[in-house]
Amino acid sequence: TTTKKKKQQKKKISFQSIAKFRKILQEAWLSVLRLPISSKLHKRALRHLPTNVLTQRIPSPLRFADFFSASFDIGCKNDDNDSTSGSGSTDVITSLLSLQGLFHLMT
């Protein structure tokens, strides 16, 4: 019976460590996304999050909705200001990538 208890404790510890890892992963990503980052790195994060981070069964994926919404707003604001300069197309990409992330959260 002692070995059974030890095995049960090990199973609980491993499950708890996985849950803790997922929570730490989520908090780490949210902290990184709050930092000021370049436009190129911002787009890279928008491409990476839906397929690689949100699929890891993180505890509260909806906490990323604010990032995706703010990214959409950034793309729209810059697109309105730069409509004649031609650089607005890269901001449209930011908006589209953020919509992809929001869609992923909804489905």
PAZAPA-4460 file (N, C-alpha, C; in steps of 0.05 Angstrom, whole numbers, plus 32768, in hexadecimal, padded with zeros to 4 digits):
% residues 107
    n_x    n_y    n_z   ca_x   ca_y   ca_z    c_x    c_y    c_z   seq   type   mol
   8010   7FE8   8000   8000   8000   8000   8011   8019   8000     1      T     A
   8029   8017   800B   803B   802F   800C   8044   8036   7FF0     2      T     A
   804A   8022   7FDF   8053   8028   7FC4   803C   8034   7FB3     3      T     A
   8023   802B   7FB9   800C   8036   7FAB   8009   8053   7FB1     4      K     A
   800C   805A   7FCB   800A   8076   7FD3   8020   8087   7FC6     5      K     A
   8038   807C   7FC4   804E   808B   7FB7   8048   8090   7F9A     6      K     A
   803D   807B   7F8C   8037   807E   7F70   8020   8092   7F6C     7      K     A
   800D   8092   7F7E   7FF7   80A5   7F7C   8001   80C1   7F80     8      Q     A
   8014   80C5   7F93   801F   80DF   7F98   802F   80E8   7F7F     9      Q     A
   803E   80D6   7F73   804D   80DE   7F5B   803B   80E6   7F45    10      K     A
   8025   80D8   7F41   8012   80DF   7F2C   8006   80FB   7F32    11      K     A
   7FFF   8100   7F4A   7FF4   811A   7F51   8009   8130   7F4C    12      K     A
   8021   812B   7F54   8036   813F   7F50   803A   8145   7F33    13      I     A
   803B   8130   7F23   803F   8134   7F06   8028   8144   7EFA    14      S     A
   800F   813E   7F02   7FF9   814D   7EF7   7FFA   816A   7F00    15      F     A
   8000   816E   7F19   8002   8189   7F24   8018   8198   7F16    16      Q     A
   802E   818B   7F10   8044   8199   7F03   803C   81A1   7EE6    17      S     A
   802D   8190   7ED9   8024   8197   7EBE   8011   81AF   7EBF    18      I     A
   7FFF   81AF   7ED1   7FED   81C6   7ED4   7FFC   81DF   7EDB    19      A     A
   800F   81DC   7EED   8020   81F3   7EF5   8030   81FD   7EDD    20      K     A
   803B   81EB   7ECD   804A   81F2   7EB5   8039   8202   7EA2    21      F     A
   8020   81F9   7E9E   800F   8207   7E8B   8008   8223   7E95    22      R     A
   8004   8226   7EAF   7FFE   8240   7EBA   8016   8252   7EB7    23      K     A
   802E   8248   7EBD   8047   8258   7EBA   804B   825F   7E9D    24      I     A
   8046   824D   7E8B   8049   8253   7E6E   8036   826A   7E66    25      L     A
   801E   8268   7E6F   800B   827E   7E69   8014   8298   7E74    26      Q     A
   801C   8299   7E8D   8025   82B2   7E99   803E   82BD   7E8C    27      E     A
   8050   82AB   7E84   8068   82B4   7E77   8061   82C2   7E5C    28      A     A
   8050   82B5   7E4C   8048   82C1   7E33   803A   82DB   7E37    29      W     A
   8028   82DD   7E4A   8019   82F6   7E4F   802C   830C   7E57    30      L     A
   8041   8305   7E67   8055   8319   7E6F   8065   8323   7E58    31      S     A
   806D   8310   7E46   807D   8318   7E2F   806C   832A   7E1C    32      V     A
   8053   8324   7E19   8042   8333   7E07   803C   834F   7E11    33      L     A
   8040   8354   7E2B   803D   836F   7E36   8055   8381   7E31    34      R     A
   806B   8375   7E29   8083   8385   7E24   8081   8393   7E09    35      L     A
   808E   83AA   7E07   808F   83B7   7DEC   80A0   83A7   7DD9    36      P     A
   8094   839F   7DC3   80A3   838E   7DB0   80A0   839B   7D94    37      I     A
   80B2   8394   7D83   80B2   839F   7D67   809A   8394   7D58    38      S     A
   8094   83A1   7D42   807E   8398   7D31   8083   837C   7D26    39      S     A
   809B   8376   7D1F   80A2   835C   7D14   809E   8346   7D29    40      K     A
   80A8   834B   7D41   80A5   8338   7D57   8088   8335   7D5F    41      L     A
   8079   834A   7D5D   805C   834A   7D63   804D   8337   7D50    42      H     A
   8054   8339   7D37   8047   8328   7D23   8050   830B   7D27    43      K     A
   8069   8307   7D2E   8072   82EC   7D33   8063   82DF   7D4A    44      R     A
   805F   82EF   7D5F   804F   82E5   7D76   8033   82DF   7D6E    45      A     A
   8027   82F0   7D5E   800B   82EB   7D55   8009   82D2   7D44    46      L     A
   801E   82CB   7D35   801E   82B2   7D25   8022   829A   7D37    47      R     A
   8032   829D   7D4C   803A   8287   7D5D   8025   827F   7D72    48      H     A
   8018   8293   7D7D   8006   828E   7D93   7FEF   827A   7D8D    49      L     A
   7FE0   827E   7D78   7FC9   826C   7D74   7FD1   824F   7D70    50      P     A
   7FE6   824A   7D61   7FEC   822E   7D5A   7FFF   8221   7D6F    51      T     A
   800E   8230   7D7E   8022   8223   7D8F   801D   8227   7DAD    52      N     A
   8012   823D   7DB5   800E   8243   7DD1   7FF1   823C   7DDA    53      V     A
   7FDE   8245   7DCB   7FC2   8241   7DD3   7FBA   8224   7DD1    54      L     A
   7FC8   8214   7DC2   7FC2   81F8   7DBF   7FCE   81E7   7DD6    55      T     A
   7FDC   81F4   7DE8   7FE9   81E5   7DFF   7FD7   81E2   7E17    56      Q     A
   7FBD   81E6   7E14   7FAA   81E4   7E29   7FB1   81F6   7E41    57      R     A
   7FB6   820F   7E3B   7FBC   8222   7E50   7FA3   8227   7E60    58      I     A
   7FA6   822E   7E7A   7F8E   8230   7E8B   7F79   8245   7E83    59      P     A
   7F82   825C   7E7A   7F6F   8271   7E73   7F76   827E   7E58    60      S     A
   7F6F   8270   7E42   7F77   827B   7E28   7F6A   8296   7E22    61      P     A
   7F53   829B   7E2E   7F46   82B5   7E28   7F55   82CD   7E32    62      L     A
   7F69   82C9   7E43   7F79   82DF   7E4C   7F8A   82EA   7E35    63      R     A
   7F8C   82DB   7E1F   7F9B   82E5   7E08   7F89   82F6   7DF5    64      F     A
   7F6F   82F6   7DFB   7F5D   8305   7DEA   7F64   8323   7DEA    65      A     A
   7F6C   832E   7E00   7F73   834A   7E01   7F8B   8350   7DEF    66      D     A
   7F9E   833E   7DEE   7FB5   8342   7DDC   7FAC   8342   7DBF    67      F     A
   7F9C   832F   7DB8   7F92   832D   7D9C   7F81   8346   7D95    68      F     A
   7F70   834E   7DA7   7F60   8366   7DA2   7F71   837F   7D9F    69      S     A
   7F84   8382   7DB0   7F96   839A   7DAE   7FA6   8399   7D94    70      A     A
   7FAE   8381   7D8C   7FBD   837E   7D73   7FAC   8386   7D5B    71      S     A
   7F93   837E   7D5C   7F80   8386   7D47   7F7E   83A4   7D46    72      F     A
   7F7B   83B1   7D5D   7F79   83CE   7D5E   7F92   83DC   7D53    73      D     A
   7FA9   83D1   7D5A   7FC2   83DC   7D50   7FC3   83DC   7D31    74      I     A
   7FBB   83C5   7D26   7FBB   83C3   7D09   7FA7   83D6   7CFC    75      G     A
   7F90   83D9   7D08   7F7C   83EB   7CFD   7F84   8409   7CFF    76      C     A
   7F8F   8410   7D16   7F97   842C   7D1A   7FAE   8433   7D07    77      K     A
   7FC1   8422   7D04   7FD8   8428   7CF2   7FCF   8427   7CD5    78      N     A
   7FBC   8416   7CCF   7FB2   8415   7CB3   7FA3   842E   7CAC    79      D     A
   7F94   843A   7CBE   7F86   8453   7CB9   7F99   846A   7CB4    80      D     A
   7FAF   846B   7CC4   7FC2   8481   7CC1   7FD4   847F   7CA9    81      N     A
   7FD9   8466   7CA0   7FEC   8462   7C8A   7FDF   8459   7C70    82      D     A
   7FC7   8461   7C6C   7FB8   8456   7C55   7FC4   845E   7C3A    83      S     A
   7FD3   8475   7C3A   7FDE   847E   7C20   7FFC   8476   7C1D    84      T     A
   8009   846E   7C33   8026   846A   7C32   802D   844E   7C28    85      S     A
   801A   843B   7C29   8020   8420   7C20   802A   840E   7C35    86      G     A
   8031   8418   7C4D   803B   8407   7C62   8024   83FC   7C72    87      S     A
   800C   8403   7C6C   7FF5   83F9   7C7B   7FF0   83DB   7C76    88      G     A
   7FFB   83D0   7C60   7FF6   83B4   7C5B   8002   83A2   7C70    89      S     A
   8018   83AA   7C7C   8024   8399   7C91   8013   839B   7CAA    90      T     A
   8005   83B2   7CAF   7FF4   83B4   7CC6   7FDA   83A4   7CC2    91      D     A
   7FD1   83A1   7CA9   7FBA   8390   7CA4   7FC1   8373   7CAB    92      V     A
   7FDA   836B   7CA6   7FE2   8350   7CAE   7FE0   834D   7CCC    93      I     A
   7FE8   8361   7CDB   7FE6   8360   7CF8   7FC8   835C   7D00    94      T     A
   7FB7   836B   7CF4   7F9A   8368   7CFA   7F90   834C   7CF3    95      S     A
   7F98   8342   7CDC   7F8F   8327   7CD4   7F9A   8311   7CE6    96      L     A
   7FB3   8314   7CEE   7FBE   8300   7D01   7FB0   8301   7D1C    97      L     A
   7FA9   8319   7D24   7F9A   831B   7D3E   7F7E   830F   7D3C    98      S     A
   7F72   8313   7D25   7F57   8306   7D20   7F5A   82E7   7D20    99      L     A
   7F6F   82DD   7D16   7F74   82C1   7D16   7F76   82B7   7D33   100      Q     A
   7F84   82C6   7D44   7F86   82BE   7D60   7F6B   82BF   7D6E   101      G     A
   7F5C   82D4   7D69   7F41   82D6   7D75   7F2F   82C0   7D6C   102      L     A
   7F31   82B9   7D52   7F21   82A2   7D48   7F29   8289   7D56   103      F     A
   7F42   8285   7D59   7F4C   826D   7D67   7F41   826B   7D84   104      H     A
   7F3F   8282   7D91   7F35   8282   7DAC   7F17   827C   7DAC   105      L     A
   7F09   8284   7D98   7EEC   827F   7D97   7EE4   8263   7D8F   106      M     A
   7EF6   8255   7D82   7EF0   823A   7D79   7EFD   8225   7D8A   107      T     A
***
